[in-house]
Amino acid sequence: MALVFDSADDINMWIANPGSKPGYSHLVEYLPRSKQGSIVFTTRDRKTAVNLAQQNVMKVPDMNEDAAIQLLQKHLVDPDLVNNGPDTKALLKELTYLPLAIIQAGGIH
């Protein structure tokens, strides 16, 4: 079982910094601790990744446009919608080629 936190980019939200108010809690304090599951963080910020996962950091390469189009097409109810090249490319650019965002944009079927 895994708990996923997507776009965990703000390190100050997760971990206390030296200037934090006394008694002010950060989210890392509320994370479950168990050997029966995993916590996965996605972030674009390497410093945040290292602070949250220590040595368990994986770099995922950016998705290229062709792979992004294929992923979108796979998750659309009407796969022919990707045939409108300019609109498809504009959408993928807006989604910054992030796989989870592309899947969500395609909708659940």
N, C-alpha and C positions, 0 to 999 in steps of 0.2 A: 504494500500500500504506500502511496506517495501523496504528500501534500505539496502543491505547486504554488509558488508565488511568482507571478509573471510581472515583468517590468519593475523589479525591486531595485530601482536605480538610485534612490535617495538614501545614502548611508546614515544620515542624521535621523531618519525615521526609525532605523533598525537598531543602531548602537549609540549609546550615550557618548557625548564628546565632553572634553574638559569643562566647557562653559555651561553644562546643563544645570537646570534648576534642581535643587534637592527635592527628592520625592517624585520627580518626573520620570515616568516609566517609558521605556522604549520597547518596541514590538519584540525584539529578540528575547526579552524576559518571559514572554507568553508562549513561546514555541514549545510544542510537546517534546519530551525527551523519552525516547524509546528505541530499542534495538529491533522492534517489530515493523518499522516503517522507515521511510526516507522523506526528507524535505528537499525539494528542488527549488532553487531560485534562478530566475532568468534575469539578466541585467546586461546593459551595454557598458557598464562601468567596472573595469577590472578591480579597482580598489574595493568596491563594494563586494564583488565576488570573493575576493581573498578574505575580507573581513568576515563574511558570513560562512564561507565554506572551507576556509584555510587551504589545505593542499588539494582538496577535491574539486578543482575548477577545470572545466572543459571549455575550450574555445571552439565555437561553432562557426564555420566559415559563412560569409554572406552568401545569400542565394542569388544566383544570376537571373536575368530576366526570363530566359527560356524555361528554367526550372520553375520559376514563380508562375508563369503562364500555365504550365502543366498542372501544378498544384491547384491553382484556381479552377481550372477546367474540371479537374477530378471532383471538386467539391460543389460545383454548381448543379442545380436542378436541371438547367438547360445549358449543357456544355458548349453549345454553339454561340453563346453570348461572348465568348472570348474572341470571336471572329472580328469584332469591331476593334481592330488593332489600336488606334489612338486612345479610345476610352479605356481599354484594358491596360495599356501601358501607363496611362495617367493614374488609374486606380492603384496599380502596383507601386508606382512611385510614391503616391500618397501614403500607402501602407508600409513604406520603406522596406519592401521585400521581406517582411517578417513572416515566417511560416504560420504562426498562430493567428496573426491578424488576417492573413490571406484565407485561411480556413474559416474563420469567423465571418469574413465578408462573403464567402461563398454560400454560407448558410448551412444548416444541418438538414440532411435528408435521410 
